[in-house]
Amino acid sequence: MDSRDFLLKELKEIEKWEKDQKGLWFWERLTRLPFKMLDRFTPKFIQEKVGILLDELGSYIQTGGQYLTSEKSVFQFFEKKTGRRVSQLTDMDRVPVEEMKQVSLALGEQRKKAATIQGASTGIGGIFTLAIDIPAVLALSLKTIQDIAIIHGYDPRDKKERVFIIKCLQFSSADVVGKQAIMNELIEFNRENKSKEVISQLQGWREVTLTYTESFGWKKLLQMVPVAGIVFGAFANRSMVSDLAETATMLYQKRRILERLEAESPVSED
C-alpha cells in the first residue's frame, strides 16, 4: 500500500494544482462574455433543450436516472489497464492511489478522443446540431466523472456521491472565487456534518448547472457556423472533457489521500 511519505508528496502536487487554478480567473471572465451574445441569437428550441437538461440534472442528483454509469465496465477497464482483478468497490481499498491516478488519466485520454469525434460530428450542421451536442457532451461529462469516482472506490449510486460529482462539474466551470469556495466545501466531504451542509447548499442546483452551461456557451459560439463548426466543435468538446477529467482525478485523488492519511494517524489516548 501507499507509504505516508508518498501520500504527502502526492497531496502537495494536488495542492500545487489547486493554486494553479487561480490563474484561470481573468481568462474565464473574458470567455464568459460571448455567452450573452449566444443567448440572444440562439433559437428558442436550443434554449428549451438546455432547460430540459437542467431539469434532468436535478433528477440525476435525486435518483441518478439515465445518467448512472456501469460499475462492471469500469472494473473491466481497470483490469485491462492494470492486470488487477476487481469485482466490487471495496476491492479498491487495496489499490494504491498512484494506480488509481494512472487509470483515471488513461480514462480521460479515452474520453477526450470520444469528445473530439462527438464535437466534430455534431459541428457539421452548425447551430442546428448544437441541440444534439449539448445533451451528448453533458452525458459524456457525467459518465467520465462517475467512472473516475468508481476507480477511486466511490459509489455514484449514493446520493451524497452524486452531489460530489455535481460539485466537480461546477468546479471545472467556476471562476477563482467559486473554485476556492468549492475546495473549502469538499475538503472534509466525508465527514457527516460537512456532507449534510454541502447537500443543503445544492438546493440551488439550477444555479450550479446554469454556471456550467454558461461556461461552455462561448465554446459553442463558433460551432454555430456550418462546416467550420466541425473544427470548433471537436476542439471545444475535447477541451471541456479534458478539463473535467483532470478536475475529477485531482479532487478524487485528494479525497482518497486525505482518507488514507487520516486512517494512518494514531488515535490519541486520554
QUIDA-V754642 format. One record per helix or strand of 3 or more residues. SS is the DSSP state (h for helix, s for strand). FROM is the first residue (numbers start at 1). LEN is the number of residues. If there is no record, write none. Layout:
[[SS;FROM;LEN] [SS;FROM;LEN]]
This chain:
[[h;4;38] [h;44;20] [h;65;3] [h;71;12] [h;89;6] [h;97;26] [h;127;25] [h;159;15] [h;176;11] [h;192;33] [h;229;36]]
